[in-house]
């Protein structure tokens, strides 16, 4: 990653040796293979805790032809809306920022329209099992670089969540009618929020990362914390589909505690290896 990308994205906790890293742009491409939308309860790939730079975009999707889609402008979802979909091998959480390298003409077209209309597209997690029905509206927050051949390096930021209700036709990229996914009513226990925030601070301190103090009263605290740490894809999708903030906070606290324990174990093994190496040298 060049300095400009690193500077714009800032620091991020990742599992790979649990060191602070920056994100490499995801190769945002897809072949014209057939993938179907699968239910939220459908199977999800088991994913290890790995750095984003090791991830490649999941390839595969189908081209449709019929009517023209209406891209969603920058307003909250109200009832059924039609948007362009971008299937990728990543899960984008609300508030999360991800760099993408756009090289396929159809997605260049999608991104160009979003920039022109100040609109959003839907990013949905895809693997060989299909495309998840719950995704995230993504807005291009910055264009980092434009290439003469039309390719783009951009940064997208996650916004509202949606559920795919019906696939539509008519564009080179996939389109669908979607509805918003809203949280159910329910209070959040302040102790649960404090625990999740504390788990994040403990992990950040252990990793030596400089982070802003989390706002424990934020309605999106679970997403704001999870967006700063590399997590397994199935866990991120579970967070995305959950409609209870307290449930998400409990899961985030567990995931952060597991990541901290993993970092401690990794460092302990590293120290043992160093000591063993020193004895062998003697």
SVG drawing of the C-alpha trace seen along z (x, -y; Angstrom):
<svg xmlns="http://www.w3.org/2000/svg" viewBox="-42 -14 70 40">
<polyline fill="none" stroke="black" stroke-width="0.4" points="0.0,0.0 1.3,-3.4 1.7,-6.2 -1.4,-8.0 -3.7,-5.0 -2.1,-4.3 -2.4,-7.9 -6.1,-8.1 -7.1,-4.9 -5.1,-5.2 -4.2,-2.3 -6.2,0.9 -5.8,3.9 -5.4,7.2 -4.9,10.8 -1.8,11.5 0.7,11.5 -1.9,9.1 0.2,6.1 -1.2,2.8 -1.5,2.8 -3.2,0.8 -5.6,2.3 -4.5,3.1 -7.1,2.4 -9.4,5.3 -9.4,6.4 -13.1,5.7 -13.8,8.0 -16.2,10.8 -16.7,13.3 -20.0,14.1 -20.5,17.4 -23.9,18.0 -24.4,17.4 -27.7,17.3 -28.8,15.2 -28.9,17.4 -30.8,16.9 -29.3,15.3 -29.3,18.7 -27.4,20.2 -23.9,21.7 -21.0,19.3 -17.4,20.1 -15.3,20.8 -12.7,18.0 -9.6,17.8 -8.6,14.5 -6.4,13.1 -5.2,9.7 -7.3,8.1 -4.2,7.9 -4.4,11.7 -8.0,11.6 -9.0,11.6 -12.4,10.7 -14.7,13.6 -15.3,14.1 -18.6,15.0 -21.9,13.6 -24.5,13.5 -25.4,10.8 -29.0,9.9 -30.8,8.1 -34.2,6.3 -35.2,2.9 -33.0,0.1 -32.3,-0.1 -32.7,-3.2 -29.6,-3.8 -30.3,-4.8 -29.6,-8.4 -28.2,-9.5 -31.4,-9.2 -32.5,-6.7 -34.2,-3.6 -38.0,-4.1 -39.9,-1.0 -38.6,1.0 -35.7,-0.6 -33.7,0.6 -29.9,0.4 -26.9,1.7 -25.2,4.7 -21.5,5.4 -20.8,9.0 -17.4,9.4 -15.6,11.8 -15.7,9.3 -18.3,8.1 -18.6,4.3 -19.9,3.2 -21.6,-0.2 -19.0,-2.9 -16.2,-0.6 -13.9,-2.0 -12.4,0.3 -10.2,-0.5 -11.3,1.1 -9.5,1.4 -12.1,1.2 -11.0,2.7 -14.0,4.4 -16.0,2.1 -19.4,3.0 -18.2,1.9 -16.5,-1.1 -19.9,-2.0 -21.6,-1.4 -19.1,-3.5 -19.1,-6.3 -22.9,-6.6 -22.7,-6.6 -20.2,-9.4 -22.2,-11.4 -25.5,-11.0 -24.1,-11.1 -25.7,-7.7 -24.8,-4.4 -24.4,-0.8 -25.1,2.4 -22.1,4.4 -23.0,8.1 -20.8,10.9 -20.4,13.7 -18.6,17.0 -19.1,20.4 -22.3,20.9 -23.9,17.8 -24.6,14.2 -25.9,13.2 -29.2,11.5 -28.2,9.0 -25.7,6.4 -24.5,2.8 -25.0,-0.4 -21.6,-1.6 -20.7,-5.2 -17.5,-6.2 -15.9,-8.5 -12.8,-9.2 -11.3,-8.6 -7.6,-7.9 -6.5,-7.4 -7.8,-7.3 -6.0,-5.4 -6.0,-6.1 -7.7,-2.8 -10.7,-3.5 -9.5,-1.7 -10.0,-3.3 -8.7,-3.1 -11.4,-4.2 -12.4,-4.1 -15.9,-3.1 -17.7,-3.6 -20.4,-1.3 -23.8,-2.9 -27.3,-1.4 -28.0,2.3 -30.5,3.8 -32.0,7.1 -32.3,8.3 -36.0,8.9 -36.0,9.4 -33.3,9.5 -34.0,7.2 -32.6,7.0 -31.3,4.5 -27.8,3.5 -24.3,4.9 -24.0,5.1 -26.5,6.9 -29.4,4.9 -32.1,5.7 -35.0,4.3 -34.0,4.1 -35.5,3.1 -33.7,1.6 -32.7,3.8 -33.5,1.9 -32.8,2.8 -35.5,4.1 -36.5,1.9 -34.7,2.7 -32.4,1.0 -28.7,1.7 -27.3,2.6 -24.6,0.0 -22.4,2.7 -22.5,4.7 -21.4,1.6 -18.7,0.9 -17.4,4.4 -17.2,4.3 -15.4,0.9 -13.1,2.2 -12.2,5.3 -11.4,3.1 -9.2,0.8 -7.3,3.8 -6.7,5.3 -5.5,1.9 -3.2,1.4 -1.7,4.8 -1.2,4.3 0.3,0.9 -2.3,-0.8 -3.3,-4.5 -7.1,-4.6 -9.8,-7.1 -11.7,-6.5 -15.0,-4.7 -18.2,-6.4 -20.0,-3.9 -23.4,-5.7 -23.2,-5.4 -26.1,-3.5 -23.6,-1.8 -20.9,-1.0 -20.8,2.6 -20.1,1.7 -17.7,-1.0 -15.6,1.3 -15.8,4.3 -14.9,2.1 -11.4,1.5 -10.4,5.1 -10.0,7.9 -12.6,10.5 -13.7,13.8 -16.1,13.2 -18.8,15.3 -18.7,13.3 -18.9,10.1 -21.9,11.3 -23.5,12.4 -23.1,8.9 -24.5,7.5 -27.6,9.6 -28.3,9.1 -31.0,6.7 -30.2,6.2 -27.4,3.9 -26.9,5.7 -26.6,9.0 -24.0,7.5 -22.0,6.0 -21.9,9.3 -20.5,11.0 -18.0,8.2 -16.7,8.4 -16.2,12.1 -14.4,11.7 -12.1,9.0 -11.2,11.0 -10.4,14.0 -8.2,11.8 -6.4,10.5 -5.8,14.0 -4.5,15.1 -2.1,12.1 -0.8,13.0 -0.3,16.6 1.4,15.6 3.8,13.3 4.6,16.0 5.4,18.5 7.6,15.9 9.5,15.3 10.0,19.0 11.3,19.4 13.8,16.6 15.0,18.1 15.4,21.5 17.3,20.0 19.7,18.3 20.4,21.6 21.1,23.4 23.5,20.6 25.4,21.1"/>
</svg>
